[in-house]
Structure formats: C-alpha cells, structure tokens
Amino acid sequence: MKVALVGLAWPAGVACTAQFTHRRGLRRARALVGAGTTVMTAGTAGLALLAAHAGRGLAPWPIAPWLFACGLGMGLALPILANAVIADVPEHSAGAASGVFNSVTQLAGVLGVAAAGILFFGSASGAAHPGDGAGTGADVGAMPGALAFGAAAFAVAAVLSVLLPRDLRPAAPGEPAAPAPDDPGATLFDTHQTWEATLTTPPRVTVVVPTRNSARTLERCLASVRAQTRPVELIVVDNGSSDATRAIAEAHADAVLDHGPERSAQRNLGWREGAGGLVAFVDSDMVLEPGVAAEAEALFDADAGLGALVIPELSFGEGFLAACRVREKRSYLGDPTVEAARIFRRTALERAGGYDEGLSAFEDWDLADRVAAEGFGVGRVASVVWHDEGRITLRGAYRKRRYYGRWLPAYRARPTARSFGRPGSLRRLLAATTPWHLAGLALLKAAEAAGLLTGSRRPHRE
C-alpha cells in the first residue's frame, strides 16, 4: 500500500504542471523544455543519492518528494514536445497521431528501462555472492548507478533543448486568405506554421512591424509572419499603445521595442536592432502569405545586385467601399508608379540611410526610390501581402488622407518624388470593374483627394 501511494507522487507532479504547459507553454517552448528536463535531472539525481545513502534501509516515503519533482519536470516538457511533434498533422488524423506518439514514447521508456537493467542490474546479479537473496545486496547496490545514468540522460536532454526554437506555436487556424476577385472579404486561408524550418539555420530575414493601438489586426499579422516557411526574426516597435497591442506583440515577437514619434522612426530602430541580412517591413494591418521570406532569400541569392523587393499588395475588408478598394488595389499590381519595395538588403538600407524620419507618409515610396537611385536593382516576389482594410467610411478615408497630406509638401520637394498620374492602372480599372463599383471608388477617391489637399495646407513642422 505504501509503495502504491508513493508511486502516485510522480503523476501528481505531472498534473500540477501539464495543464499550464499544454495551454501556454508553446510560446516559451525552449525555456520550459529546458526547465522541465533540468528538474527531472535534479529529481533523478536526488533519488540516486538517496539510494546510495540508504542502501538496504531505503524506505518508501523519502522517495516521494523526488518522484514528485520528476513529475513536475515531465509535466513541463512532455506536453510541449507532444504538441510540437503533431503540430502539422491534419485535424482528422490528430487522434491517430496522438496514439502513435504515445506508443513510441512508451516503447522508448521500456527500451530505456531494459537498457539500464542490462547495464547495471545484470552485471550486479552476476557479481552477487551465493546466499544473496534476489532483490537485495547487489541489486540494491546497482540502483544508484542506474538512477545516475537516468539523471545523465535527462541532463543531456536539457543541454539539447537549447536547439529548440523559442516559440513552437503553429499559426492559429482561420488566418485571412486570398479573397476571390468578386468576394473581397470572403475566405480565410491556412497559415499553419511548419515549425521544423526554425530548427535549421539562424534567420536571414528580419521582419519589422511598427504598431500603435493595433490590437484589432495585430494577432493576425504576427501569426502570418510566424507562419513563414523560412525562419524569420520578428521585431515589433510600439509607439505607446494603450490597448492590448503590447501583450499580443510579446506573445509572438522575438523583441518588442518602444519608440516614436512616428512609423519611420519606429522602422529605423527596428531594422537597426535586427540581425538579419534581409529586412522586411510589414504594417500591423497586413497579412503575409507563407512563402514571402523563402522567395526573398532565393531572389537575393540569385542576384547580387538586387537591393529591394516589392511584395504585391491586395486587400480585403467589410462593406461596399472595401469592395471598391479591392478592385483599386488589384489594378495597381505591376504599376511601378504605385508599388513600393518592402524587403531590402541590409547593405542597401545602410547606404540609403533608412527611412526619412521627416516623412510619416509617402515614406515607403521615398525609401524605395532612394535605394534604386543608389544603383540597386528592384525585383518582386510572387507571394502577396494582404491589407486588412476593415470597414471603410468616407469620413475615415478623408481624415486618414488629411493626416497624410501634412507630409505632402515635404515629399513633393524630394528630387525622387513620384507623379500621381496612373494612366495604366486607370485603364485596367475601367476594363475590369463594374459601373457600380467605379461610382463607389470615384466617391472614395474624391474624399481622399479632399483630405490630402486639406492636410497639405497645414504641413507638418519638424
């Protein structure tokens, strides 16, 4: 009876920690797996010392605390590893995958016990003197060595845990998908992360996301960054958010920095703090398709003269005006007077000096054109970035452009300033859009033009 009660200490320890790690542990996977295996090392080493000291006088109750410690460690580590192993299994096969995982772990445990028995208790039994009873003397003397062997194995696992990525979470299901041309706010696509990619090489791509009160869209944005098929370094630079932005960022990002006063300064801090040789800038209301980072690496590797890459931008949102915007964005694809690079070689950013912190609008055009003026080539990836427009209103569109208009005079004074004429895009728009949506878009652009004009009459002062 005593032995049975003592044996419950191990599962009790597992129960204390497993529920926490099952729900929240993947975001701190490396730390918790390392902590769990370290605790198991300490618990097993404690059992070894106890067995060596007590010898034949070993009683059941002193064993319980060490078994409880081992259980705590297992509860920290095992659920994380189990979730990570079956993360990419389709939902309909999850039950079978879980069964296979449990069978393999149990088989591994049996093989480990068998190996320890052969190595330690087999040799001890062979060395026993006649008259030694089974399970006494030599067998008891072999127990500390077997337990020390187990402690060493857990210690090796603790050291190897540093090879795990910091965050093993797959992207949550229901990330926004590529909307169909006639259904702009429709379907969601799967941005399920293949976390194994993060185990291969250090990230070459740093993704910088500036934020300010971005809680509505940020979770979806950062999940799409983490869903890239190549490992990336994710840096969020927040400008004094008062909503849940920072908590969301801390759950996903490798670093969350505080900086202002505007997004150009935020982006500059982000890329200068990052380590990747390639830098991508993504707004907090955008969603990346999973192949962007991999395509960028391949294109930059193939062309040493390439300094920047455009990510084609499409949009989705709610309501009629958002549907009009979807058609507008589609007409801009491939138009060099509208598109601006979002991914840069770090050397190109350094040569161009990064974003002009005197601009908080048109700054993306300005940087891309200065990089090109330095002699770098500009290419484009095939994957798309999706802009979450939300629900567009005429008042909101006017106010947003009025704010941007404050930097219009400063931008127009730049030698690389672009023309606002877009005849090619206009022809595509007229050919592919219904009269109803053309009328809505004309109304939307009129509100935006009025906002730009009003804002330009009250220019931003440094």
C-alpha positions as CSV (number, residue, x, y, z in Angstrom):
1,M,0.0,0.0,0.0
2,K,2.8,2.4,0.9
3,V,4.6,1.7,-2.4
4,A,1.4,2.4,-4.3
5,L,0.8,5.7,-2.6
6,V,4.4,6.8,-3.1
7,G,4.1,5.9,-6.8
8,L,1.3,8.5,-7.1
9,A,3.8,11.3,-6.4
10,W,5.0,11.2,-10.0
11,P,1.6,11.6,-11.8
12,A,0.7,14.2,-9.2
13,G,3.7,16.3,-10.2
14,V,2.8,15.8,-13.9
15,A,-0.8,17.0,-13.2
16,C,0.5,20.2,-11.5
17,T,2.4,21.5,-14.5
18,A,0.9,19.8,-17.6
19,Q,-2.2,21.8,-17.8
20,F,-0.3,25.1,-17.8
21,T,2.2,24.0,-20.4
22,H,-0.5,22.4,-22.6
23,R,-2.3,25.8,-22.8
24,R,0.5,28.3,-22.7
25,G,3.8,26.6,-23.0
26,L,4.5,26.7,-26.7
27,R,5.2,30.4,-26.7
28,R,8.1,29.7,-24.3
29,A,8.9,26.2,-25.6
30,R,12.7,26.3,-25.3
31,A,12.8,27.7,-21.8
32,L,10.1,25.3,-20.4
33,V,11.6,22.1,-22.1
34,G,15.0,23.1,-20.7
35,A,13.5,23.8,-17.2
36,G,11.5,20.5,-17.3
37,T,14.5,18.3,-18.2
38,T,16.6,20.1,-15.7
39,V,14.0,19.4,-12.9
40,M,13.9,15.8,-14.0
41,T,17.7,15.7,-13.8
42,A,17.6,17.0,-10.3
43,G,14.8,14.6,-9.2
44,T,16.6,11.6,-10.6
45,A,19.9,12.6,-9.1
46,G,18.2,13.1,-5.8
47,L,16.8,9.5,-6.0
48,A,20.3,8.2,-6.8
49,L,21.9,10.0,-3.8
50,L,19.1,8.7,-1.6
51,A,19.5,5.2,-2.8
52,A,23.3,5.3,-2.3
53,H,23.0,6.7,1.2
54,A,20.2,4.5,2.5
55,G,21.3,1.2,0.9
56,R,19.1,-1.7,2.1
57,G,17.4,0.6,4.6
58,L,15.7,2.6,1.8
59,A,12.1,3.3,2.9
60,P,9.2,4.3,0.6
61,W,8.2,7.8,2.0
62,P,11.6,9.6,1.4
63,I,11.3,8.7,-2.2
64,A,8.0,10.6,-2.7
65,P,9.4,14.2,-2.9
66,W,11.9,13.2,-5.6
67,L,9.3,11.4,-7.6
68,F,7.1,14.5,-7.4
69,A,9.9,16.6,-8.7
70,C,10.4,14.2,-11.6
71,G,6.7,14.5,-12.3
72,L,6.8,18.3,-12.3
73,G,9.7,18.2,-14.8
74,M,7.8,15.8,-17.1
75,G,4.7,18.0,-16.9
76,L,6.7,21.0,-18.1
77,A,8.5,19.3,-21.0
78,L,6.4,16.4,-22.4
79,P,3.2,18.3,-23.4
80,I,5.2,20.9,-25.3
81,L,7.1,18.2,-27.2
82,A,3.9,16.3,-27.9
83,N,2.2,19.3,-29.3
84,A,5.2,20.2,-31.4
85,V,5.6,16.8,-32.9
86,I,1.9,16.5,-34.0
87,A,1.5,20.2,-34.9
88,D,1.4,19.7,-38.7
89,V,-0.9,16.7,-38.6
90,P,-4.3,17.3,-40.2
91,E,-7.1,17.6,-37.7
92,H,-8.8,14.4,-38.9
93,S,-5.7,12.4,-38.2
94,A,-4.8,14.0,-34.8
95,G,-6.2,11.1,-32.8
96,A,-4.2,8.5,-34.7
97,A,-1.1,10.7,-34.5
98,S,-1.5,11.1,-30.7
99,G,-1.8,7.4,-30.3
100,V,1.4,6.8,-32.4
101,F,3.2,9.4,-30.3
102,N,2.1,7.8,-27.0
103,S,3.1,4.3,-28.3
104,V,6.5,5.5,-29.4
105,T,7.2,7.2,-26.0
106,Q,6.1,4.1,-24.1
107,L,8.3,1.9,-26.3
108,A,11.2,4.2,-25.7
109,G,10.6,4.1,-22.0
110,V,10.5,0.3,-22.0
111,L,13.8,0.2,-24.0
112,G,15.4,2.6,-21.7
113,V,14.5,0.6,-18.6
114,A,15.7,-2.6,-20.4
115,A,19.0,-1.0,-21.2
116,A,19.5,0.2,-17.7
117,G,18.6,-3.2,-16.3
118,I,21.1,-5.0,-18.6
119,L,23.9,-2.5,-17.9
120,F,23.5,-2.3,-14.2
121,F,21.3,-4.9,-12.6
122,G,22.6,-7.7,-14.9
123,S,26.2,-7.1,-14.0
124,A,25.3,-6.7,-10.3
125,S,23.4,-10.0,-10.3
126,G,26.4,-11.7,-12.0
127,A,28.6,-10.4,-9.2
128,A,26.3,-11.5,-6.4
129,H,27.6,-14.0,-3.8
130,P,25.8,-17.2,-3.2
131,G,23.3,-16.7,-0.5
132,D,22.4,-13.1,-1.5
133,G,18.6,-13.0,-1.9
134,A,17.0,-11.8,-5.1
135,G,16.4,-8.1,-4.9
136,T,18.8,-7.5,-2.1
137,G,22.5,-6.8,-1.8
138,A,24.0,-6.4,-5.2
139,D,20.7,-5.3,-6.8
140,V,20.2,-2.6,-4.2
141,G,23.8,-1.5,-4.8
142,A,23.2,-1.2,-8.5
143,M,20.3,1.2,-8.1
144,P,22.3,4.4,-7.5
145,G,24.3,3.7,-10.7
146,A,21.1,3.1,-12.8
147,L,19.5,6.3,-11.4
148,A,22.7,8.3,-12.1
149,F,22.6,7.0,-15.7
150,G,19.0,8.3,-15.9
151,A,20.0,11.7,-14.5
152,A,22.8,12.0,-17.0
153,A,20.4,11.2,-19.8
154,F,18.0,14.0,-18.7
155,A,20.9,16.4,-18.3
156,V,21.9,15.7,-22.0
157,A,18.2,16.4,-23.0
158,A,18.4,19.7,-21.0
159,V,21.5,20.8,-22.9
160,L,20.0,19.8,-26.3
161,S,16.9,21.8,-25.5
162,V,18.8,25.0,-26.5
163,L,18.5,23.8,-30.1
164,L,14.7,24.2,-30.0
165,P,13.2,27.5,-31.2
166,R,12.0,29.9,-28.5
167,D,8.4,29.7,-29.8
168,L,6.9,26.4,-31.1
169,R,3.3,27.7,-31.7
170,P,1.8,26.9,-35.1
171,A,-0.3,29.7,-36.6
172,A,-3.9,29.7,-35.4
173,P,-6.4,28.5,-37.9
174,G,-8.5,31.0,-39.7
175,E,-5.9,33.4,-40.9
176,P,-7.1,35.7,-43.8
177,A,-6.9,34.2,-47.2
178,A,-6.6,35.4,-50.6
179,P,-10.0,36.7,-51.4
180,A,-11.5,35.9,-54.7
181,P,-11.8,38.9,-57.1
182,D,-15.5,39.2,-56.7
183,D,-15.6,38.3,-53.0
184,P,-13.1,40.6,-51.3
185,G,-13.8,39.8,-47.7
186,A,-14.5,36.2,-48.1
187,T,-12.5,33.2,-47.3
188,L,-9.6,32.6,-44.9
189,F,-6.6,30.6,-45.7
190,D,-4.4,28.4,-43.6
191,T,-1.2,29.9,-42.5
192,H,-0.2,26.9,-40.5
193,Q,3.5,27.1,-39.5
194,T,5.9,24.4,-40.2
195,W,8.0,25.0,-37.1
196,E,10.7,22.5,-38.2
197,A,12.0,25.2,-40.5
198,T,13.1,27.2,-37.5
199,L,15.4,24.3,-36.4
200,T,17.7,24.5,-39.4
201,T,19.6,27.8,-39.7
202,P,19.6,31.2,-38.0
203,P,17.0,33.6,-39.5
204,R,18.3,35.6,-42.5
205,V,15.2,37.7,-42.7
206,T,14.3,40.3,-40.1
207,V,10.6,41.4,-40.2
208,V,9.9,44.8,-38.6
209,V,6.3,45.7,-37.6
210,P,5.6,49.2,-36.3
211,T,2.5,49.5,-34.1
212,R,0.2,51.9,-32.3
213,N,-3.1,50.7,-30.9
214,S,-3.1,47.9,-33.4
215,A,-4.9,45.2,-31.4
216,R,-7.7,44.6,-33.9
217,T,-5.3,43.4,-36.6
218,L,-2.0,42.6,-34.9
219,E,-2.7,39.0,-33.9
220,R,-3.4,38.0,-37.5
221,C,-0.5,40.0,-38.8
222,L,2.1,38.5,-36.5
223,A,0.7,34.9,-36.9
224,S,1.3,35.3,-40.6
225,V,4.9,36.3,-40.0
226,R,5.4,33.3,-37.8
227,A,3.8,31.1,-40.5
228,Q,6.6,31.7,-43.0
229,T,8.2,28.6,-44.4
230,R,11.6,30.0,-43.6
231,P,12.7,31.1,-40.1
232,V,12.4,34.9,-39.5
233,E,13.4,37.3,-36.8
234,L,10.3,39.3,-35.7
235,I,10.7,42.7,-34.2
236,V,7.7,44.8,-33.1
237,V,8.3,48.5,-32.4
238,D,5.4,50.0,-30.5
239,N,4.6,53.7,-30.1
240,G,2.9,54.0,-26.7
241,S,-0.2,51.8,-27.4
242,S,-3.0,51.9,-24.8
243,D,-4.8,48.8,-25.9
244,A,-3.7,45.1,-26.0
245,T,-1.1,45.7,-28.7
246,R,1.9,45.1,-26.5
247,A,0.6,41.9,-25.0
248,I,-0.2,40.5,-28.4
249,A,3.3,41.5,-29.6
250,E,5.0,39.9,-26.7
251,A,3.3,36.6,-27.4
252,H,4.7,36.4,-30.9
253,A,7.8,38.6,-31.4
254,D,11.4,38.0,-30.7
255,A,11.7,41.6,-29.4
256,V,9.2,44.3,-28.6
257,L,10.7,47.8,-28.5
258,D,9.3,51.2,-27.5
259,H,9.9,54.1,-29.8
260,G,8.3,57.0,-31.6
261,P,7.2,59.5,-32.6
262,E,6.1,58.1,-36.0
263,R,6.4,54.9,-38.0
264,S,9.5,56.0,-40.0
265,A,11.5,56.3,-36.7
266,Q,10.0,53.0,-35.5
267,R,11.0,51.1,-38.6
268,N,14.5,52.6,-38.5
269,L,15.0,51.4,-34.9
270,G,13.6,48.0,-35.8
271,W,15.9,47.2,-38.7
272,R,19.0,48.6,-36.9
273,E,18.3,46.4,-33.8
274,G,17.7,43.3,-36.0
275,A,20.3,40.8,-37.1
276,G,19.0,39.6,-40.5
277,G,20.9,40.4,-43.7
278,L,17.5,40.9,-45.3
279,V,14.8,43.2,-43.8
280,A,11.1,43.2,-44.5
281,F,8.7,46.0,-43.3
282,V,5.2,44.9,-42.7
283,D,2.4,47.1,-41.4
284,S,0.3,45.9,-38.4
285,D,-2.8,45.6,-40.6
286,M,-1.2,43.4,-43.1
287,V,-1.1,39.6,-43.6
288,L,1.8,37.8,-45.4
289,E,1.4,34.8,-47.5
290,P,3.6,32.0,-46.2
291,G,6.2,31.9,-49.0
292,V,7.4,35.6,-48.8
293,A,10.5,35.0,-46.8
294,A,11.6,31.9,-48.8
295,E,11.1,33.7,-52.1
296,A,13.0,36.7,-50.9
297,E,16.0,34.6,-49.8
298,A,16.1,32.8,-53.2
299,L,15.8,36.1,-55.2
300,F,18.5,37.9,-53.3
301,D,20.8,34.9,-53.5
302,A,20.3,34.7,-57.3
303,D,21.2,38.4,-57.9
304,A,23.9,40.1,-56.0
305,G,22.9,43.5,-57.5
306,L,19.4,43.2,-56.1
307,G,18.7,45.7,-53.3
308,A,14.9,45.6,-52.8
309,L,11.8,43.6,-53.5
310,V,8.2,44.5,-54.0
311,I,5.6,42.4,-52.3
312,P,2.4,42.6,-54.4
313,E,-0.3,44.1,-52.3
314,L,-4.0,43.2,-52.4
315,S,-6.7,44.0,-49.8
316,F,-9.8,42.6,-48.1
317,G,-12.4,44.2,-45.8
318,E,-16.0,44.7,-44.9
319,G,-18.7,46.5,-46.8
320,F,-19.1,48.2,-50.2
321,L,-16.3,50.7,-50.1
322,A,-13.9,47.9,-49.1
323,A,-15.0,46.0,-52.1
324,C,-14.2,49.1,-54.2
325,R,-10.8,49.3,-52.6
326,V,-10.1,45.6,-53.5
327,R,-10.6,46.4,-57.2
328,E,-8.4,49.5,-56.9
329,K,-5.6,47.6,-55.4
330,R,-5.8,44.9,-58.0
331,S,-5.4,47.4,-60.8
332,Y,-2.2,48.7,-59.2
333,L,-0.4,45.3,-59.5
334,G,2.8,45.7,-61.5
335,D,2.5,49.5,-61.7
336,P,5.9,51.0,-60.7
337,T,4.3,54.4,-60.0
338,V,2.3,52.9,-57.2
339,E,4.1,49.9,-55.8
340,A,7.0,50.3,-53.3
341,A,9.5,47.8,-52.1
342,R,9.0,46.3,-48.7
343,I,12.0,43.9,-48.5
344,F,15.6,45.3,-48.6
345,R,19.1,44.0,-48.4
346,R,20.6,45.4,-45.2
347,T,23.5,47.0,-47.1
348,A,21.0,48.8,-49.3
349,L,19.3,50.2,-46.3
350,E,22.6,51.3,-44.8
351,R,23.7,53.0,-48.0
352,A,20.4,54.8,-48.4
353,G,20.2,55.7,-44.7
354,G,16.9,54.0,-43.9
355,Y,13.6,55.8,-43.8
356,D,13.5,59.6,-43.8
357,E,12.2,60.4,-40.4
358,G,10.9,63.7,-41.7
359,L,8.2,61.8,-43.5
360,S,5.3,59.9,-42.0
361,A,3.5,59.5,-45.3
362,F,4.9,58.6,-48.7
363,E,8.0,57.3,-46.8
364,D,7.8,53.9,-48.5
365,W,7.9,55.4,-52.0
366,D,10.8,57.7,-50.8
367,L,13.0,54.9,-49.4
368,A,12.4,52.5,-52.4
369,D,13.3,55.2,-54.9
370,R,16.4,56.3,-53.0
371,V,17.6,52.7,-52.9
372,A,17.1,52.4,-56.6
373,A,19.0,55.7,-57.1
374,E,21.9,54.2,-55.3
375,G,22.2,51.7,-58.1
376,F,20.5,48.7,-56.6
377,G,18.1,46.6,-58.6
378,V,14.4,46.3,-57.6
379,G,12.6,43.0,-58.1
380,R,9.4,41.4,-56.8
381,V,8.2,38.2,-55.1
382,A,5.2,36.3,-56.4
383,S,3.5,35.9,-53.0
384,V,1.2,38.6,-51.8
385,V,0.7,40.7,-48.7
386,W,-3.0,41.3,-47.8
387,H,-4.1,44.6,-46.4
388,D,-6.9,44.4,-43.9
389,E,-9.0,47.5,-44.7
390,G,-11.6,46.7,-42.1
391,R,-14.8,48.7,-42.8
392,I,-14.0,51.9,-44.8
393,T,-16.1,55.0,-44.4
394,L,-15.9,58.2,-46.4
395,R,-15.2,60.2,-43.2
396,G,-12.5,57.8,-42.1
397,A,-10.9,57.9,-45.6
398,Y,-10.9,61.7,-45.6
399,R,-9.4,62.0,-42.1
400,K,-6.6,59.5,-42.9
401,R,-5.6,61.3,-46.1
402,R,-5.8,64.7,-44.3
403,Y,-3.2,63.3,-41.9
404,Y,-1.0,62.0,-44.7
405,G,-1.4,65.3,-46.6
406,R,0.6,67.1,-43.9
407,W,3.7,65.5,-45.3
408,L,2.8,66.0,-49.0
409,P,4.7,69.3,-49.5
410,A,7.8,67.8,-47.9
411,Y,7.6,64.7,-50.1
412,R,6.9,66.7,-53.3
413,A,10.1,68.7,-52.6
414,R,12.2,65.5,-52.8
415,P,14.1,65.0,-56.1
416,T,12.8,61.4,-56.4
417,A,9.1,62.3,-55.7
418,R,6.7,60.3,-57.9
419,S,3.9,61.6,-60.1
420,F,0.4,60.9,-59.0
421,G,-0.7,60.2,-62.6
422,R,-1.5,56.5,-63.2
423,P,-2.9,56.0,-66.7
424,G,-2.0,52.3,-66.9
425,S,-3.8,51.4,-63.7
426,L,-6.8,53.5,-64.6
427,R,-7.2,51.6,-67.9
428,R,-7.1,48.3,-66.1
429,L,-9.5,49.5,-63.5
430,L,-12.0,50.7,-66.1
431,A,-11.8,47.4,-68.0
432,A,-12.3,45.1,-65.0
433,T,-14.7,47.0,-62.7
434,T,-18.5,47.2,-62.7
435,P,-20.0,50.7,-63.1
436,W,-21.5,50.4,-59.6
437,H,-18.0,49.8,-58.1
438,L,-16.5,52.5,-60.3
439,A,-19.0,55.0,-58.9
440,G,-18.2,54.0,-55.3
441,L,-14.5,54.2,-56.0
442,A,-14.9,57.7,-57.5
443,L,-16.7,58.9,-54.4
444,L,-14.0,57.3,-52.2
445,K,-11.1,58.9,-54.2
446,A,-12.8,62.3,-54.1
447,A,-13.0,62.1,-50.3
448,E,-9.3,61.1,-50.1
449,A,-8.2,63.8,-52.5
450,A,-10.1,66.4,-50.4
451,G,-8.3,65.1,-47.4
452,L,-4.8,65.3,-49.0
453,L,-5.5,68.8,-50.2
454,T,-6.7,70.0,-46.7
455,G,-3.8,68.3,-45.0
456,S,-1.2,69.8,-47.4
457,R,-2.3,73.3,-46.4
458,R,-1.3,72.6,-42.8
459,P,2.1,70.9,-43.4
460,H,3.9,69.0,-40.6
461,R,6.6,71.0,-38.8
462,E,9.7,69.3,-37.6
